[in-house]
Amino acid sequence: MQKVFGVVIAFLAVATLGTGYYSIQTNRELARCQADYNEKFINQLRERTLIANQDRESLATMVRGLLQEGTTPADRGKLLEDYLKAKEKNDEERKKYPLPELPAKASCG
C-alpha cells in the first residue's frame, strides 16, 4: 500500500512540475506577444499622431486665414484648396501606418 501511495505521490509531483513548467512557458509567450504588439502599436501611433498634428495645423491655418480681416473670396478658395490638399496627403500618409492586428487575432503561439 505504501508503495502504491509513493508512486501516486511521485506521479503527482511530476505532473505538478510539468504543469508549472507549461504555465510558465505559456505566460512567457503571452508576455512576448503582448510586448511585440505594444511596440508595434506605439510605433504606428507615434507616426499617426504626427500626421494628426499636421491635420490640425492645416485646419488651424485655414480657419485663421478665413477669419482674417480682408480675406477675399479668392483667398478663401485658396485656403480651402490648400487645406484639402494637405488633408488628402495626410490621409494617404496615414494609410502607410495601419494599426497592428489585435493580439487575440494574431498568430502568437
LINKALIN-V362779 format. One record per backbone hydrogen bond with DSSP energy under -1.0 kcal/mol. CO is the residue of the C=O (numbers start at 0). NH is the residue of the N-H. Records with the same first field share a line. If there is no record, write none. Layout:
CO->NH, NH
This chain:
0->4
1->5
2->6
3->7
4->8
5->9
6->10
7->11
8->12
9->13
10->14
11->15
12->16
13->17
14->18
15->19
16->20
17->21
18->22
19->23
20->24
21->25
22->26
23->27
24->28
25->29
26->30
27->31
28->32
29->33
30->34
31->35
32->36
33->37
34->38
35->39
36->40
37->41
38->42
39->43
40->44
41->45
42->46
43->47
44->48
45->49
46->50
47->51
48->52
49->53
50->54
51->55
52->56
53->57
54->58
55->59
56->60
57->61
58->62
59->63
60->64
61->65
62->66
67->70
71->75
72->76
73->77
74->78
75->79
76->80
77->81
78->82
79->83
80->84
81->85
82->86
83->87
84->88
85->89
86->90
87->91
88->92
89->93
90->94
92->95
93->96
101->104, 105
105->107
